[in-house]
Amino acid sequence: MATDGEPECVHRTRACLCVLCGLPAAGKSSLSRTVCLSASRSGWRAAVVHYDELIPDQAFHAREPEEQTEWKLHRHAVLQCIEEFLKNPKMSLELPGGCTIEGAAWERCIRSLPDPPLGDQAPLLFLLDDNFYYPSMRYEVYQLARKYSLGFCQVHVECRLESCISRNNNRPHPVPTEVIVAMEKRLVRPNPRKNQWEAKSVSVNATDDVSECDVQNVLELIGSALSDPLSPVEDDTEQKEADRQKCAASVVHQADQACRRLVSEAMKKARDNGVSSEHMRSLAAQLNQSKVQFLQNVRKHFLQEAPFIREEDADVEHAVKRAVGLFDRDIEEILSGIMTVKDQSGMATQFHQ
């Protein structure tokens, strides 16, 4: 029992953070409410953390990089509030300094937790309801659970894209259809085979009504996570270096594939414009040399200059896109130089004739 003046740490009791991920209107909120109700009936202290209610609407429609950074800060603020609750539940209604989430929504979330009977060690369950379409988003929750030795699990709520769009259009404030379509392409489903930290994951198909069997499967998953809490990592230096190497290799590999396509397109463009065989050989040599140097610089950046980042934390697609954009400009300069030489050679030939 906590002494006077000592924070009452919830993580002394069994607790679990359960992530629900999937497209907008897939059925995450309905499933989370059903699971929350069932958990409460079983004597657990359960609450749903609705990101849609906690994060301001404008943050979900970020377009520019600085707006996307602000959106990430809102997401971090949600986890910060959960952490403050874990450290000191009696002060949990007060938002941390500088916190940007909706205070009233957070208060409703915390007040929905039933007070445990005196001396009761009722398990605590937070159901995090959001899209969580990148592994990095879910990994942040995993890190929080690991920090406080909590249980952690994931529920991927599947639903056909057409059904999501149809349901979304019937909502009072629908998400733009193009946003859902783009998210469906970016959504990275939990992959326990690839990521050990995603070992406790299940998928629930919510295209039709969710069955009692589905709800029971989710409750069993949560029960398993509660019984097998995570252990904090004391020294993960070697793991960090291995993750950094893995991330760099992934980015370089995908960048290499994209660069090969750009080189091929540049060669075809030069050939179609009548560049001579001699100049084509020169172009190929310059492009390949540029590609090798470029990929070396990309790898060096991720291994030496970029802050530590795991592959699952990284938006590899975005990193590759930005990097390849730089190489594309190099190709244009090289190709432009070859085309200029070709035009000058043509003019010289005409002059001598």
C-alpha positions in Angstrom: 0.0 0.0 0.0 1.3 3.5 -0.8 2.4 5.6 2.1 1.3 9.3 2.4 2.9 11.4 -0.2 4.0 8.4 -2.3 2.4 8.2 -5.8 0.0 5.3 -6.1 1.4 3.4 -9.1 -1.3 1.5 -11.0 1.2 -0.7 -12.6 1.6 -2.5 -9.3 -1.6 -4.2 -10.3 -2.1 -6.1 -13.5 -2.6 -3.7 -16.4 -2.8 -4.0 -20.2 -2.6 -1.6 -23.2 -4.6 -3.0 -26.1 -4.2 -1.4 -29.5 -7.1 -1.5 -32.0 -5.9 -0.7 -35.5 -7.7 -0.5 -38.9 -9.2 1.8 -41.4 -11.7 4.5 -40.5 -15.2 3.1 -40.1 -13.8 -0.5 -40.0 -15.7 -1.1 -36.7 -12.9 -0.4 -34.2 -15.1 1.8 -31.9 -18.0 -0.6 -31.9 -15.7 -3.5 -31.0 -13.8 -1.5 -28.4 -17.1 -0.6 -26.6 -18.3 -4.2 -26.7 -15.0 -5.5 -25.3 -14.9 -2.7 -22.7 -18.4 -3.6 -21.5 -17.5 -7.4 -21.3 -14.3 -6.6 -19.4 -16.1 -4.4 -16.9 -18.7 -7.2 -16.3 -15.8 -9.5 -15.6 -14.6 -7.1 -12.8 -11.8 -5.3 -14.8 -11.3 -1.6 -14.8 -11.6 -0.9 -18.5 -11.8 2.3 -20.5 -11.6 3.1 -24.2 -9.2 5.8 -25.3 -10.8 7.4 -28.4 -8.1 9.3 -30.3 -10.8 10.9 -32.5 -12.2 12.6 -29.4 -8.9 13.5 -27.8 -7.0 15.0 -30.8 -8.3 18.2 -32.5 -10.0 17.6 -35.8 -7.6 19.8 -37.8 -4.7 17.6 -36.8 -6.1 14.6 -38.6 -6.0 16.5 -42.0 -2.4 17.5 -41.9 -0.9 18.1 -45.3 2.3 20.0 -44.8 5.3 18.5 -43.0 5.0 20.9 -40.1 1.4 20.0 -39.7 2.2 16.3 -39.7 4.8 17.0 -36.9 2.0 18.7 -34.9 -0.2 15.7 -35.4 2.5 13.4 -34.1 2.8 15.6 -31.0 -0.9 15.2 -30.3 -0.5 11.4 -30.5 2.5 11.6 -28.1 0.4 13.7 -25.8 -2.3 10.9 -25.5 0.4 8.4 -24.4 1.8 11.0 -22.0 -1.6 11.3 -20.3 -1.8 7.5 -20.0 1.6 7.5 -18.5 0.7 10.1 -16.0 -2.3 8.0 -15.0 0.0 5.0 -14.5 2.3 7.0 -12.3 -0.3 8.8 -10.3 -4.0 8.0 -11.0 -5.2 10.5 -8.3 -3.8 13.3 -10.4 -4.8 11.9 -13.7 -7.6 14.4 -14.5 -5.0 17.1 -14.7 -3.4 17.3 -18.1 0.4 17.5 -18.2 1.9 20.9 -18.9 1.8 21.9 -22.5 -0.5 19.0 -23.4 -2.6 19.7 -26.5 -5.3 17.1 -26.3 -9.0 17.7 -25.5 -9.1 17.9 -21.7 -12.9 17.2 -21.4 -12.6 14.1 -23.5 -9.7 12.8 -21.4 -11.7 13.5 -18.2 -14.6 11.4 -19.6 -12.2 8.6 -20.4 -10.7 8.5 -16.9 -14.1 8.9 -15.2 -15.4 6.0 -17.1 -13.0 3.7 -15.1 -15.0 2.2 -12.2 -13.4 2.8 -8.8 -12.0 -0.6 -7.5 -13.3 -1.9 -4.2 -11.0 -1.1 -1.3 -8.0 -3.5 -1.4 -9.2 -5.0 -4.7 -6.5 -5.6 -7.3 -8.8 -5.4 -10.3 -6.9 -5.6 -13.7 -6.7 -2.3 -15.5 -7.4 -2.2 -19.3 -6.9 0.7 -21.7 -8.3 0.0 -25.2 -6.6 2.4 -27.6 -9.0 3.1 -30.5 -7.2 4.7 -33.6 -6.1 3.8 -37.1 -2.5 3.0 -36.0 -1.7 2.2 -39.7 2.1 2.3 -39.3 3.9 -0.1 -37.0 5.8 2.8 -35.6 2.5 4.2 -34.1 1.8 0.9 -32.4 5.4 0.5 -31.3 5.2 3.7 -29.2 2.4 2.0 -27.2 4.5 -1.1 -26.9 7.4 1.0 -25.5 5.1 2.5 -22.9 3.8 -0.9 -21.8 7.4 -2.2 -21.6 8.5 0.7 -19.5 5.9 0.0 -16.8 5.9 -3.8 -17.2 2.3 -3.9 -18.5 0.6 -6.3 -20.8 0.5 -5.4 -24.5 -1.6 -6.7 -27.3 -3.0 -5.7 -30.7 -6.3 -6.2 -32.5 -6.4 -5.6 -36.2 -10.0 -4.8 -37.2 -10.4 -5.9 -40.8 -13.1 -4.6 -43.1 -13.5 -4.3 -46.9 -12.5 -0.9 -48.3 -15.9 -0.5 -49.9 -17.7 -1.1 -46.7 -15.5 1.3 -44.8 -16.3 4.0 -47.4 -20.0 3.3 -47.3 -20.1 3.4 -43.5 -18.0 6.6 -43.4 -20.3 8.4 -45.8 -23.2 7.8 -43.4 -21.4 9.5 -40.5 -22.2 13.1 -39.5 -18.6 14.1 -40.1 -17.1 11.7 -42.7 -13.4 11.4 -43.4 -12.6 12.3 -47.0 -12.8 9.2 -49.2 -9.4 9.8 -50.7 -7.9 9.8 -47.2 -9.4 6.3 -46.5 -8.2 5.0 -49.9 -4.7 6.4 -49.3 -4.6 4.9 -45.8 -5.6 1.5 -47.1 -2.5 1.5 -49.3 -0.3 2.5 -46.4 -1.8 0.3 -43.7 0.8 -2.2 -42.4 -1.0 -5.0 -40.6 0.5 -6.6 -37.4 3.1 -9.2 -38.4 4.1 -11.4 -35.5 6.4 -13.4 -37.8 8.5 -10.3 -38.6 8.2 -8.4 -35.4 8.5 -10.3 -32.1 6.9 -7.4 -30.2 3.7 -8.0 -32.2 3.5 -11.6 -31.0 0.2 -11.0 -29.1 -2.0 -9.9 -32.1 -5.3 -11.1 -33.5 -7.4 -10.1 -36.5 -11.2 -9.6 -36.4 -13.3 -9.3 -39.5 -15.9 -6.6 -38.9 -17.3 -6.3 -42.4 -20.4 -8.0 -41.0 -21.4 -8.0 -37.4 -18.7 -9.0 -34.9 -19.6 -12.3 -33.3 -19.5 -13.2 -29.6 -16.7 -15.6 -30.5 -14.6 -12.7 -31.9 -15.2 -10.7 -28.7 -14.2 -13.8 -26.6 -11.0 -14.2 -28.7 -10.1 -10.6 -28.0 -10.8 -11.0 -24.2 -8.6 -14.1 -24.2 -5.8 -12.2 -25.9 -6.0 -9.5 -23.3 -6.1 -12.1 -20.6 -2.9 -13.6 -22.0 -1.2 -10.2 -22.2 -2.2 -9.5 -18.6 -0.7 -12.8 -17.5 2.5 -12.2 -19.4 3.6 -8.5 -18.8 6.6 -7.1 -20.7 10.0 -6.7 -19.0 11.8 -3.3 -19.2 15.0 -3.4 -21.3 18.0 -2.4 -19.2 20.7 -2.3 -21.9 19.6 -2.7 -25.5 22.7 -1.1 -27.1 23.4 -4.2 -29.3 19.8 -4.5 -30.3 19.7 -0.8 -31.2 22.7 -1.2 -33.5 21.2 -4.3 -35.1 17.9 -2.4 -35.7 19.8 0.5 -37.2 21.6 -1.8 -39.6 18.3 -3.5 -40.5 16.6 -0.2 -41.1 19.4 1.2 -43.2 19.5 -2.0 -45.3 15.8 -1.8 -45.9 15.9 1.8 -47.1 19.0 1.2 -49.3 17.5 -1.8 -50.9 14.2 -0.1 -51.8 16.1 3.0 -52.9 18.3 0.8 -55.1 15.3 -0.7 -56.8 13.8 2.8 -57.4 17.1 4.1 -58.7 17.4 1.3 -61.2 14.0 2.2 -62.6 15.0 5.8 -62.9 18.3 4.9 -64.6 16.5 2.7 -67.1 14.0 5.4 -67.9 16.8 7.9 -68.4 18.6 5.6 -70.8 15.4 5.0 -72.8 14.7 8.8 -73.0 18.3 9.4 -74.3 17.9 6.5 -76.8 14.6 7.9 -78.0 16.2 11.3 -78.6 18.8 9.8 -80.9 21.8 10.0 -78.5 24.8 8.2 -80.2 26.2 4.9 -78.9 29.3 6.6 -77.7 27.3 9.1 -75.6 25.0 6.4 -74.4 28.0 4.5 -73.0 29.1 7.7 -71.3 25.6 8.3 -69.9 25.4 4.7 -68.5 28.8 5.1 -66.8 27.9 8.4 -65.2 24.4 7.2 -64.0 25.8 4.0 -62.5 28.6 5.9 -60.8 26.1 8.5 -59.5 23.8 5.7 -58.2 26.6 3.9 -56.3 27.7 7.2 -54.6 24.1 8.1 -53.9 23.3 4.8 -52.2 26.6 5.0 -50.2 25.5 8.4 -48.9 22.0 7.1 -48.0 23.4 4.2 -46.0 25.9 6.6 -44.3 23.1 8.9 -43.3 21.1 6.2 -41.7 24.0 4.6 -39.9 25.9 7.6 -38.7 24.0 10.9 -39.0 20.3 10.1 -38.5 19.0 9.7 -34.9 18.4 6.1 -33.8 15.4 4.6 -35.5 14.1 1.1 -35.8 12.7 -0.3 -39.0 9.2 -0.5 -37.5 9.6 3.1 -36.2 10.6 4.4 -39.6 8.3 5.5 -42.4 10.5 3.7 -44.9 8.3 4.5 -47.8 8.6 8.3 -47.0 12.4 8.0 -46.5 12.9 6.2 -49.8 10.6 8.7 -51.6 12.6 11.7 -50.3 15.9 10.1 -51.1 15.0 9.0 -54.6 13.7 12.5 -55.3 17.2 13.8 -54.8 18.7 11.2 -57.1 16.1 12.0 -59.7 17.5 15.5 -59.8 21.0 14.2 -60.3 19.8 12.1 -63.2 18.2 15.1 -64.8 21.4 17.1 -64.6 23.5 14.2 -66.1 20.9 13.6 -68.8 20.7 17.3 -69.6 24.5 17.4 -69.9 24.5 14.5 -72.4 21.7 16.0 -74.4 23.6 19.3 -74.6 26.7 17.6 -75.8 24.6 15.6 -78.4 23.0 18.8 -79.7 26.4 20.6 -79.9 27.8 17.6 -81.8 24.9 17.7 -84.2 25.4 21.4 -84.8 29.1 20.9 -85.4 28.4 18.2 -88.0 26.0 20.4 -89.8 28.6 23.3 -89.8 31.3 21.1 -91.3 28.9 19.9 -94.0 
